[in-house]
């Protein structure tokens, strides 16, 4: 931390990546985390059971339904949703603490979660929607992952068509022709947003000092 009272500081930002399943947001998110030390992944709370290999507080915060509902009532989530039979949400306190420290927080969430974040903290939010180059390529990627049955792939394709109609709600759009290029684009956007004048705290005093010869 810079102790210079005239130093320009920055409040962190919330960097949201959304896309239809298979369009690449998880891969891009991992690369951003690996290549940029100033950003931290948001850890969601969920009521679903922990799967083998998952770690509490790293993959998810695993809590029961009663605790989740109490947190909703106390407005302790920035966003939350029910997905199938389980609840997922982003706890407010750890995100706010990171932002106050000047660290950025990465979110891998859908358009509904993004809408809630916009309502809660629009000034802190930068949103990116990732599109596939074509529906044929999206279907190919879903099939080659070999994680889902043909029925699930068909369901994801149908859902993708609806999800993509929300592209206009996002600040930036990346068409994921090539993963490496898309990662570079996502990192470039992040770095540019950090330099926005209104994100730099103390800039007026810093410039005043420059004019005074400091």
trRosetta pair geometry for C-beta under 8 A, 3 or more apart (Angstrom, degrees):
i j d omega theta_ij theta_ji phi_ij phi_ji
2 7 4.3 -125 124 144 136 176
2 9 7.2 -160 56 -85 114 92
3 7 7.9 95 72 2 20 136
4 7 3.9 100 79 -36 105 105
6 202 7.2 165 -168 169 36 124
6 205 6.0 -136 -138 129 74 107
6 206 5.8 127 168 -100 84 66
6 209 5.1 47 -160 -43 140 165
6 214 6.7 -92 177 134 172 148
7 202 6.8 52 94 103 42 151
7 206 7.4 28 -159 -92 15 116
8 200 5.1 -2 179 -177 118 106
8 201 6.9 146 -167 70 61 49
8 202 5.1 -165 -115 82 50 98
8 203 5.3 47 -123 -85 119 65
8 206 4.9 -28 -59 -43 98 156
9 102 6.2 -99 -177 -88 92 133
9 200 7.6 142 74 -162 31 57
9 201 4.6 -31 74 66 84 107
9 202 5.7 63 20 16 81 125
10 102 5.2 93 77 -140 72 100
10 194 6.5 36 -175 -164 163 83
10 199 5.5 30 -146 145 100 92
10 200 5.7 -37 -89 -106 89 52
10 201 6.3 174 -90 10 29 90
11 99 5.7 25 177 166 89 86
11 100 6.9 -21 -134 -107 89 33
11 102 6.5 -103 -120 -98 20 57
11 124 7.1 -83 127 -111 117 98
11 199 6.6 -123 52 -161 79 75
11 201 6.4 85 -23 -34 84 125
12 98 5.8 -48 45 131 165 78
12 99 4.0 -129 60 -128 102 51
12 100 7.5 -42 16 5 102 22
12 101 6.8 17 -26 67 123 64
12 102 5.4 130 -51 -178 81 18
12 103 4.7 -12 -88 77 142 34
12 104 4.7 -169 -162 -77 97 41
12 105 6.4 78 143 -12 132 82
12 124 7.5 38 100 -157 64 108
13 99 7.4 96 -60 -126 15 98
13 104 5.2 -7 55 -122 70 96
13 105 7.7 -146 100 32 38 70
13 124 5.6 180 -135 -175 57 65
13 125 7.2 154 -173 -95 88 11
13 126 5.5 35 156 -3 133 109
13 193 6.0 -94 57 133 173 123
13 194 7.2 -135 7 -86 127 65
13 199 6.8 -33 -58 -129 115 136
14 42 7.9 33 -142 -57 95 133
14 95 7.0 26 -95 -172 112 122
14 99 7.3 -32 -50 -85 83 122
14 104 7.5 175 -84 -164 21 72
14 105 5.3 -22 -113 69 67 99
14 107 6.1 23 180 -14 95 122
14 117 6.3 -141 121 -173 152 134
14 121 6.7 90 5 97 139 125
14 124 5.1 63 4 129 99 97
14 125 5.0 -28 70 -103 108 62
14 126 7.0 168 83 26 54 66
15 32 7.9 -145 116 164 143 155
15 39 6.6 -31 29 -137 138 134
15 104 5.7 34 -12 171 115 118
15 105 6.9 172 24 83 76 43
15 106 5.1 -29 74 -105 102 62
15 107 6.8 171 84 19 47 77
15 126 5.3 -13 -110 69 65 104
15 128 7.5 7 -178 4 81 110
15 190 5.8 9 -117 -109 148 104
15 193 7.7 152 -97 67 101 152
16 107 4.4 -22 -108 68 71 114
16 109 6.3 -54 -147 45 103 99
16 113 8.0 -175 -141 107 128 100
16 114 5.3 123 164 -110 156 102
16 117 6.6 165 -67 66 143 159
16 125 6.5 3 -6 -161 119 95
16 126 6.9 177 23 87 76 49
16 127 4.4 -15 66 -114 116 74
16 128 6.7 172 90 27 62 66
16 170 8.0 -134 93 -129 111 102
17 25 4.5 161 139 -154 113 108
17 28 6.3 -168 -154 90 157 119
17 29 5.7 -153 49 -73 148 97
17 106 7.1 3 3 -170 106 93
17 107 7.0 172 26 85 63 60
17 108 5.8 -16 69 -106 98 63
17 128 5.3 -18 -106 72 65 103
17 130 6.3 20 -170 -18 94 117
17 186 7.1 9 -94 -136 122 134
18 25 6.5 -37 -164 -98 8 158
18 108 8.0 143 -87 -161 48 43
18 109 6.3 -41 -88 86 95 54
18 110 5.7 99 -140 -139 112 29
18 111 5.7 112 176 -64 157 61
18 114 5.7 -63 -44 -39 143 138
18 127 7.1 0 6 -169 111 98
18 128 7.4 166 26 87 68 52
18 129 5.3 -28 74 -110 94 70
18 130 7.1 -179 87 19 41 79
18 163 7.9 -148 157 180 108 113
18 166 8.0 -49 121 97 145 121
18 170 7.0 -146 46 -87 116 134
19 23 3.7 -130 164 72 126 128
19 24 6.3 -28 99 52 170 63
19 25 4.1 175 21 -36 116 115
19 129 6.5 134 -84 -170 64 59
19 130 3.7 -37 -79 67 127 96
19 131 7.1 -156 -133 -67 97 26
19 132 7.8 110 -175 -41 116 74
19 163 7.8 80 165 136 28 135
19 176 7.6 21 -130 -13 152 137
20 23 4.9 93 59 -25 75 122
20 132 6.9 -57 57 -16 116 108
20 138 6.6 14 93 -150 131 139
20 156 7.4 119 172 170 98 86
20 159 7.0 152 -141 105 99 83
20 160 3.4 56 -150 -127 148 93
20 163 4.8 150 -85 73 84 138
20 164 6.2 -28 -41 -53 121 91
21 142 6.9 68 118 -102 95 110
21 156 4.7 -78 68 -157 129 122
21 159 7.3 40 13 83 110 123
21 160 6.8 -108 39 -74 73 101
22 132 7.1 0 110 -74 90 132
22 138 5.3 103 107 -165 123 77
22 141 4.5 138 -177 100 102 112
22 142 4.2 -47 -96 -68 151 84
22 145 7.0 -119 -110 -22 93 136
22 156 6.7 96 -10 146 123 136
22 160 7.5 -47 47 -84 110 139
23 130 5.1 154 127 114 118 99
23 131 6.4 -85 -156 -163 138 15
23 132 4.6 -115 -118 -54 88 84
23 138 6.2 -17 -82 -116 75 104
23 141 7.7 128 -82 76 27 155
23 160 7.6 142 -44 -136 112 120
23 176 5.8 132 170 29 78 139
24 27 5.1 -59 -160 45 72 112
24 28 5.5 69 142 -23 92 106
24 130 5.7 -117 68 152 94 144
24 132 7.6 136 -4 -91 103 73
24 141 7.8 -66 -57 -168 82 161
24 176 4.4 173 33 -164 149 165
24 179 6.1 -156 -149 -107 133 90
24 182 6.4 47 126 98 146 163
25 28 5.6 -59 -143 42 33 111
25 29 6.0 40 156 -27 67 106
25 108 5.9 145 135 -141 114 94
25 130 5.1 174 -73 32 87 141
26 29 5.6 -50 -145 32 30 115
26 30 6.6 31 156 -19 62 103
26 108 6.3 65 -94 -151 66 146
27 30 6.0 -55 -153 33 30 110
27 31 6.7 26 152 -15 63 107
27 179 5.8 -51 124 -142 135 129
28 31 5.8 -58 -151 38 33 110
28 32 6.4 37 152 -23 67 104
28 130 6.7 177 13 -88 154 156
28 174 8.0 126 -124 92 163 153
28 176 7.5 -110 -52 -109 131 126
28 179 6.9 -147 -74 -156 79 82
28 182 5.6 -76 -99 121 125 111
28 183 5.4 -165 -135 -88 77 74
28 186 5.6 109 177 -11 120 161
29 32 5.7 -54 -150 32 31 112
29 33 6.5 28 155 -15 65 106
29 41 7.2 78 169 -109 113 109
29 106 6.0 141 -148 157 96 134
29 108 5.0 -24 -78 -76 162 119
30 33 5.8 -57 -151 38 31 110
30 34 6.3 29 153 -19 66 110
31 34 5.6 -55 -144 38 33 112
31 35 6.0 9 164 -3 68 116
31 179 7.7 142 -25 162 154 101
31 183 4.3 -46 109 -128 146 136
32 35 6.3 -74 -141 47 23 96
32 36 5.7 -25 178 23 66 118
32 39 6.4 -35 146 78 103 147
32 106 6.3 147 101 -108 133 149
32 183 6.8 -156 -58 -150 71 87
32 186 5.9 -79 -78 118 120 125
32 187 6.2 -177 -117 -78 83 84
32 190 7.2 118 -148 -28 121 157
33 36 7.1 -69 -114 54 17 80
33 39 6.6 -112 -103 94 59 101
33 40 7.9 65 -125 -130 99 25
33 41 5.9 -9 -95 -48 137 104
33 106 6.6 -111 -70 27 94 158
35 183 7.5 96 17 167 149 119
35 187 6.5 -45 100 -97 130 142
36 39 5.0 32 108 17 115 110
36 187 6.3 179 -51 -128 126 102
36 190 6.8 -19 -113 108 171 151
38 103 6.3 -161 -180 -135 66 67
38 104 5.8 58 128 18 88 103
38 194 8.0 43 110 -102 151 149
39 103 7.1 148 -109 179 30 81
39 104 4.2 -36 -105 82 83 105
39 105 7.0 173 -160 -83 76 13
39 106 5.2 68 163 -37 118 105
39 190 7.1 -43 -59 -166 144 146
40 98 5.8 -116 48 -142 135 148
40 103 5.7 28 -1 155 114 127
40 104 7.2 158 20 85 67 52
40 105 5.7 -30 70 -109 84 64
40 106 6.9 -165 89 14 31 86
41 105 7.6 70 -169 -162 9 66
41 106 5.1 -41 -105 66 54 105
41 108 7.7 -9 -149 -6 101 106
42 90 5.7 -9 169 -134 133 115
42 95 6.2 12 -119 -91 106 109
42 105 5.1 69 -64 172 93 108
42 106 6.3 -145 -4 79 83 48
42 107 5.0 10 19 -92 140 71
42 108 7.8 -168 52 16 99 68
43 57 6.4 22 176 -170 162 39
43 58 6.9 -100 -112 -145 130 10
43 59 7.6 91 -139 98 97 14
43 60 6.6 162 -176 -122 85 27
43 61 6.1 90 137 -25 109 92
43 91 7.8 -11 85 29 80 108
43 94 7.2 -14 46 91 100 155
44 60 5.7 -33 78 -126 77 84
44 61 7.2 -139 113 27 35 83
44 88 5.2 11 164 -172 138 94
44 89 6.3 148 -162 73 89 27
44 90 5.6 -58 -107 -83 76 61
44 91 7.9 153 -141 -4 35 76
45 60 6.8 109 -129 -178 23 86
45 61 4.2 -37 -103 73 75 106
45 62 7.7 173 -157 -78 65 14
45 63 5.4 -3 -171 14 112 120
45 68 6.7 174 128 -107 121 91
45 71 7.2 22 78 70 163 170
45 77 7.7 -108 40 -100 120 107
45 88 7.2 157 82 -155 52 46
45 89 5.2 -18 58 64 97 84
45 90 7.6 168 14 -95 81 15
45 91 5.7 81 -23 -42 118 99
46 60 4.8 -33 19 -170 112 141
46 61 7.3 139 17 70 63 55
46 62 6.3 -30 70 -108 79 58
46 63 7.4 142 70 33 30 74
46 86 6.0 28 -175 161 98 120
46 87 6.7 173 -146 89 54 55
46 88 4.9 -8 -99 -102 91 74
46 89 7.8 164 -77 20 50 62
47 62 7.9 103 -123 -160 20 63
47 63 6.4 -53 -91 82 63 67
47 64 6.4 55 -135 -162 92 23
47 65 5.1 55 -138 -77 145 67
47 68 5.3 -60 -62 -29 112 150
47 86 5.1 -169 71 -155 86 80
47 87 4.6 51 6 42 118 89
47 88 8.0 -118 14 -62 74 47
48 62 7.7 -87 74 -128 53 93
48 86 3.8 -2 -60 -128 96 155
48 88 8.0 -10 -2 -69 107 88
49 62 7.5 39 -151 -149 26 131
50 54 5.0 -150 -166 76 86 121
50 56 7.0 -48 -101 -68 142 84
50 60 7.4 -163 -105 63 81 114
50 62 5.0 -55 -59 -73 99 159
51 54 4.9 84 59 -11 74 123
54 58 8.0 -178 -177 74 62 91
54 59 4.2 -100 -155 59 90 158
54 60 6.6 -2 178 24 129 97
55 58 4.0 12 88 43 114 121
55 59 5.4 120 47 -2 63 98
56 59 7.7 -39 -75 44 18 85
56 60 7.3 -49 -124 82 46 61
56 61 6.7 62 -166 -123 76 46
56 62 5.8 -81 -111 17 94 100
57 61 6.0 50 -85 -89 51 78
61 91 7.0 16 30 -21 151 131
63 67 4.3 -105 173 87 117 132
63 68 5.6 145 100 -56 115 82
63 71 7.8 59 110 -11 162 138
64 67 5.1 94 58 11 74 102
64 68 7.0 -135 101 -7 37 91
65 68 5.5 -55 -147 36 34 115
65 69 6.2 32 157 -19 68 105
65 87 6.9 112 -120 13 75 128
66 69 6.0 -56 -149 36 28 108
66 70 6.5 29 153 -19 63 106
67 70 5.7 -54 -149 35 32 113
67 71 6.5 33 152 -19 65 105
68 71 5.8 -58 -154 35 31 111
68 72 6.6 35 148 -21 65 103
68 80 7.8 148 -175 -155 102 144
68 87 5.0 118 169 88 156 144
68 89 6.9 142 -152 14 98 130
69 72 5.4 -47 -149 32 37 115
69 73 6.4 36 153 -18 66 104
70 73 5.7 -54 -149 37 33 112
70 74 6.3 20 155 -9 66 110
71 74 5.8 -61 -142 46 31 103
71 76 4.2 -85 -164 59 83 122
71 77 6.0 84 137 -37 106 95
71 89 7.0 164 108 89 129 152
71 91 7.2 -66 -167 -108 140 85
72 75 7.6 25 177 -77 32 34
72 76 7.6 -76 -56 40 19 81
72 77 6.2 -13 -98 10 59 125
72 80 6.3 -100 -98 55 100 160
72 89 7.4 -141 -78 -85 86 164
75 92 7.6 16 138 -15 68 151
76 91 6.1 -17 148 -142 94 74
76 92 5.5 -138 -174 21 46 107
76 93 6.9 -20 -159 -20 93 98
77 80 4.4 13 149 -37 160 114
77 89 4.0 -52 -129 178 137 126
77 90 6.0 107 -162 62 80 54
77 91 6.4 -60 -103 -97 60 34
77 92 6.2 -176 -130 -34 7 90
78 89 7.9 149 46 178 59 83
78 90 4.5 -41 49 90 102 112
78 91 7.6 34 -1 106 88 14
78 92 5.0 134 -49 -93 80 76
78 95 6.1 -26 -29 47 144 156
78 116 6.9 125 140 126 62 105
78 117 5.9 35 152 -103 110 77
78 120 5.2 -177 -156 93 77 168
78 121 7.0 -39 -145 7 116 119
79 89 6.6 -170 98 -145 46 69
79 90 5.2 34 47 25 79 111
79 109 6.9 73 92 -168 145 160
79 112 7.9 146 -175 122 122 71
79 113 4.3 106 140 -152 147 76
79 114 7.9 23 -106 -40 166 17
79 116 3.6 130 -114 89 99 133
79 117 5.4 -50 -42 -50 130 77
79 120 7.2 -128 -55 -3 80 139
80 87 6.5 13 180 -178 110 99
80 88 6.5 179 -150 94 67 47
80 89 3.1 -13 -101 -99 101 106
80 90 7.2 -147 -68 18 67 61
80 113 8.0 76 -48 -112 10 90
80 116 7.5 -140 20 160 46 173
81 87 7.3 176 93 -148 33 63
81 88 5.9 -11 60 60 76 89
81 89 7.4 155 14 -79 50 69
81 110 7.8 -47 28 50 166 115
81 112 5.7 84 -89 108 144 131
81 113 6.2 -94 -15 -68 126 87
82 85 7.8 -19 -178 -146 100 14
82 86 7.2 164 -155 88 65 30
82 87 5.3 -38 -99 -95 69 70
82 88 7.9 151 -103 18 22 71
83 86 5.9 -23 67 69 79 82
83 87 7.7 137 20 -111 71 21
83 88 5.8 10 6 3 117 118
90 95 6.5 37 159 -38 109 142
90 107 7.1 -22 -95 -120 149 116
90 109 7.5 -54 -45 -73 127 144
90 113 7.3 98 -13 -162 120 120
90 117 7.9 16 49 -81 150 105
91 94 5.7 56 96 19 112 100
91 95 7.1 164 94 -7 62 96
92 95 6.1 -79 -159 44 33 108
92 96 5.9 25 159 -20 75 114
93 96 5.9 -60 -144 37 27 109
93 97 6.4 28 159 -22 64 107
94 97 5.6 -53 -147 34 34 114
94 98 6.5 33 156 -18 66 104
95 98 5.9 -57 -152 36 32 109
95 99 6.4 30 153 -18 66 107
95 105 5.4 13 -138 -85 87 177
96 99 5.7 -54 -146 37 32 112
96 100 6.3 33 156 -21 65 107
97 100 5.9 -57 -150 35 29 111
97 101 6.6 24 152 -16 62 109
98 101 5.7 -62 -152 38 33 110
98 103 4.4 -76 -177 75 87 113
98 104 7.8 -47 144 75 113 7
98 105 5.3 103 96 -64 142 110
99 102 7.8 57 177 -62 32 15
99 103 7.1 -95 -78 65 25 65
99 104 8.0 51 -103 -110 66 33
99 105 6.7 -58 -61 -8 84 117
99 124 6.1 -9 -139 -147 145 139
104 190 7.1 102 160 -162 170 111
104 194 7.5 -76 -59 -85 133 107
107 113 7.3 -154 168 127 129 127
107 114 7.8 150 111 -88 136 77
107 117 7.2 -166 30 -68 177 160
109 113 3.6 -84 165 82 131 145
109 114 6.1 163 97 -49 108 74
109 117 7.7 122 71 -21 150 131
110 113 5.5 99 54 14 63 100
110 114 7.1 -117 110 -5 35 95
110 163 6.9 -88 -156 -130 104 118
111 114 5.3 -54 -145 38 35 116
111 115 6.4 43 154 -26 66 99
111 129 7.9 24 -87 -105 97 116
111 163 6.2 171 -7 -151 124 77
111 166 4.0 40 -134 113 156 163
111 169 6.5 93 -153 62 107 140
112 115 5.8 -47 -153 28 32 113
112 116 6.9 30 150 -15 61 103
113 116 5.7 -55 -155 35 37 111
113 117 6.5 37 150 -19 68 104
114 117 5.6 -52 -148 36 35 112
114 118 6.4 41 151 -24 65 102
114 125 8.0 125 -159 -168 78 136
114 127 5.6 85 -155 -127 126 136
114 169 7.0 125 111 119 125 121
114 170 7.3 -22 166 -91 156 87
115 118 5.6 -51 -152 31 32 115
115 119 6.7 31 151 -18 63 103
115 169 7.0 -31 -83 173 86 150
116 119 5.7 -54 -153 34 35 112
116 120 6.3 25 153 -15 67 111
117 120 5.6 -62 -144 42 33 107
117 121 6.3 -48 -177 49 70 87
117 125 5.5 131 136 -101 110 136
117 127 8.0 147 84 -77 128 116
118 121 8.0 -101 -130 62 14 46
118 122 5.1 41 -162 -94 62 88
118 125 6.0 -110 -93 61 59 167
118 127 7.7 -30 -70 -36 104 143
118 169 7.8 -99 -40 173 159 106
119 122 7.6 49 -65 -50 10 94
121 124 4.4 -19 152 36 113 115
121 125 6.0 129 102 -36 80 99
122 125 5.6 -67 -147 29 34 117
123 198 8.0 -98 -162 133 104 125
126 171 5.8 -75 -159 43 61 155
126 172 7.7 15 174 5 90 114
126 189 7.2 166 161 147 131 105
126 190 7.4 148 96 -107 151 58
126 193 4.8 -5 -91 -134 156 164
127 169 7.5 -40 111 121 152 76
127 170 4.4 -124 119 -140 107 79
127 171 4.9 125 56 8 73 94
127 172 7.2 174 96 29 51 74
128 170 6.2 94 -133 178 11 128
128 171 6.9 -48 -71 63 53 88
128 172 4.6 -23 -110 74 80 103
128 173 7.4 164 -160 -89 66 20
128 174 6.0 21 179 -3 113 108
128 186 6.3 128 137 -121 173 90
128 189 6.4 113 -82 98 131 162
129 166 7.3 -175 -110 101 146 81
129 167 4.9 -170 103 -131 158 70
129 169 7.9 95 -48 64 136 74
129 170 4.0 -179 -19 7 105 164
129 172 7.4 177 24 90 65 52
129 173 5.4 -21 67 -110 91 71
129 174 7.5 179 87 28 43 68
130 173 7.9 152 -93 -161 26 55
130 174 5.1 -21 -110 71 73 98
130 175 7.9 145 -163 -102 56 19
130 176 5.3 37 -176 -37 104 119
130 182 6.9 63 -134 -167 116 134
131 164 6.6 78 -118 -131 97 109
131 167 6.7 11 -67 -107 117 134
131 173 6.4 12 -6 -172 114 101
131 174 7.2 178 25 88 73 46
131 175 4.9 -30 72 -109 103 67
131 176 6.7 -179 77 8 44 81
132 135 7.0 111 85 -86 129 31
132 137 5.4 -176 170 87 113 103
132 138 3.9 -173 18 -68 176 99
132 141 7.2 -147 -123 15 129 138
132 160 7.9 3 6 -174 125 140
132 175 7.7 8 117 -159 12 71
132 176 6.1 -42 -110 57 41 101
133 137 5.1 25 61 37 93 158
133 175 6.0 88 -93 167 62 101
133 176 6.7 -109 -36 79 80 55
133 177 4.8 80 -79 -96 127 68
134 137 4.6 96 57 6 84 101
134 138 7.0 -143 96 -6 46 84
135 138 5.4 -49 -147 35 38 116
135 139 6.4 39 154 -19 67 102
135 157 7.2 80 -168 -155 101 103
135 160 7.6 149 -126 105 89 133
135 161 7.9 22 -112 -81 127 89
136 139 5.9 -54 -151 36 30 110
136 140 6.4 33 149 -21 63 106
137 140 5.4 -51 -147 35 35 116
137 141 6.4 36 154 -20 66 103
138 141 5.8 -54 -150 35 31 110
138 142 6.5 29 153 -17 64 106
138 157 7.0 134 113 -114 114 83
138 160 6.2 146 159 176 152 169
139 142 5.8 -55 -148 37 32 111
139 143 6.3 28 155 -16 65 109
139 153 6.9 82 -148 170 75 113
139 157 5.8 21 -91 -96 93 128
140 143 5.9 -61 -148 39 28 108
140 144 6.1 18 160 -13 66 112
141 144 6.0 -59 -138 41 28 104
141 145 6.6 41 157 -33 62 99
142 145 6.0 -47 -158 17 30 115
142 148 6.7 -37 175 48 94 127
142 153 4.8 136 131 -135 126 97
142 156 5.8 172 -131 86 147 140
142 157 7.1 -126 22 -60 163 89
143 146 7.6 33 161 -65 45 54
143 153 6.0 42 -76 -126 72 154
145 148 7.1 34 84 10 113 89
148 152 3.7 -117 -176 90 114 129
148 153 5.3 147 102 -54 119 75
148 156 7.0 64 112 -13 172 135
149 152 4.8 97 52 7 74 100
149 153 7.1 -132 98 -5 40 87
150 153 5.6 -52 -148 35 33 115
150 154 6.4 36 153 -20 65 104
151 154 5.8 -53 -151 34 30 112
151 155 6.5 32 150 -20 63 106
152 155 5.4 -53 -150 36 35 114
152 156 6.3 35 152 -19 67 104
153 156 5.7 -55 -148 37 31 110
153 157 6.4 33 152 -21 64 105
154 157 5.7 -52 -149 34 31 113
154 158 6.5 31 153 -18 64 104
155 158 5.8 -55 -151 35 31 110
155 159 6.4 29 152 -17 65 107
156 159 5.6 -54 -146 39 33 111
156 160 6.2 44 152 -31 65 102
157 160 5.5 -47 -149 25 31 118
157 161 7.1 39 153 -24 59 96
158 161 6.1 -48 -163 21 34 113
158 162 7.5 24 146 -8 61 102
159 162 5.9 -61 -162 39 42 108
159 163 6.1 40 147 -22 74 109
160 163 5.5 -55 -141 38 34 112
160 164 6.1 35 162 -24 68 106
161 164 6.3 -55 -150 30 24 111
161 165 7.7 34 149 -29 54 97
162 165 6.0 -48 -167 13 39 114
163 166 6.3 -59 -175 24 46 110
164 167 5.9 3 -175 -38 59 108
166 169 5.1 -32 179 18 81 121
166 170 7.6 82 133 -25 80 96
167 170 6.1 -61 -170 24 46 113
167 173 6.0 41 -174 -103 111 121
170 173 6.5 116 87 -70 122 72
172 189 5.5 -57 -29 -130 177 149
174 182 5.2 106 161 -144 131 92
174 185 5.2 147 -118 102 120 138
174 186 6.4 -37 -53 -64 161 85
176 179 6.7 27 -169 -89 103 54
176 182 4.6 10 -119 -80 79 154
177 181 6.8 -10 69 63 91 134
177 182 7.5 162 42 -50 56 103
178 181 4.2 62 79 17 107 111
178 182 6.5 177 84 -15 52 87
179 182 5.6 -60 -145 38 31 112
179 183 6.3 33 157 -22 67 103
180 183 5.8 -52 -150 32 30 111
180 184 6.6 31 152 -17 62 105
181 184 5.6 -53 -151 36 34 114
181 185 6.4 36 151 -21 66 105
182 185 5.6 -51 -148 35 34 113
182 186 6.3 34 153 -20 66 105
183 186 5.7 -54 -146 37 31 111
183 187 6.3 28 155 -15 65 107
184 187 5.9 -58 -147 39 29 109
184 188 6.2 32 153 -22 64 108
185 188 5.6 -54 -147 35 30 113
185 189 6.5 32 154 -19 64 103
186 189 5.8 -51 -150 34 31 112
186 190 6.5 33 151 -20 62 106
187 190 5.5 -53 -148 35 34 115
187 191 6.3 31 155 -17 66 106
188 191 5.9 -56 -147 38 30 108
188 192 6.3 30 155 -19 65 108
189 192 5.8 -57 -147 37 29 111
189 193 6.3 28 157 -20 65 108
190 193 5.9 -57 -148 35 28 109
190 194 6.7 32 153 -24 61 104
191 194 5.7 -50 -154 28 34 115
191 195 7.0 24 152 -14 62 107
192 195 5.9 -66 -159 37 35 108
192 196 7.6 62 145 -48 63 80
193 196 5.8 -15 -163 -19 45 113
193 199 7.2 82 157 -26 66 160
194 199 6.5 -127 -157 106 33 149
195 199 7.6 78 82 58 7 121
195 200 7.6 7 -157 -49 38 120
196 199 4.5 79 70 3 94 109
196 200 7.4 -173 89 -15 51 88
197 200 6.1 -67 -157 29 34 109
197 203 6.7 -129 -161 74 74 173
200 203 4.4 69 111 -55 111 121
202 205 5.1 -51 -167 43 74 113
202 206 5.8 81 134 -30 84 101
203 206 5.4 -55 -147 35 34 116
203 207 6.3 30 157 -16 68 104
204 207 6.1 -56 -149 37 28 105
204 208 6.3 32 151 -21 63 107
205 208 5.4 -51 -146 36 33 116
205 209 6.3 37 153 -22 64 103
206 209 5.7 -55 -155 33 30 112
206 210 6.7 32 148 -20 63 102
207 210 5.4 -48 -150 32 37 114
207 211 6.5 37 151 -19 66 102
208 211 5.8 -56 -153 35 32 110
208 212 6.5 23 151 -12 65 110
209 212 5.6 -62 -147 42 34 108
209 214 3.7 -55 178 48 94 138
210 213 7.8 58 -179 -62 30 14
210 214 6.6 -78 -71 54 29 83
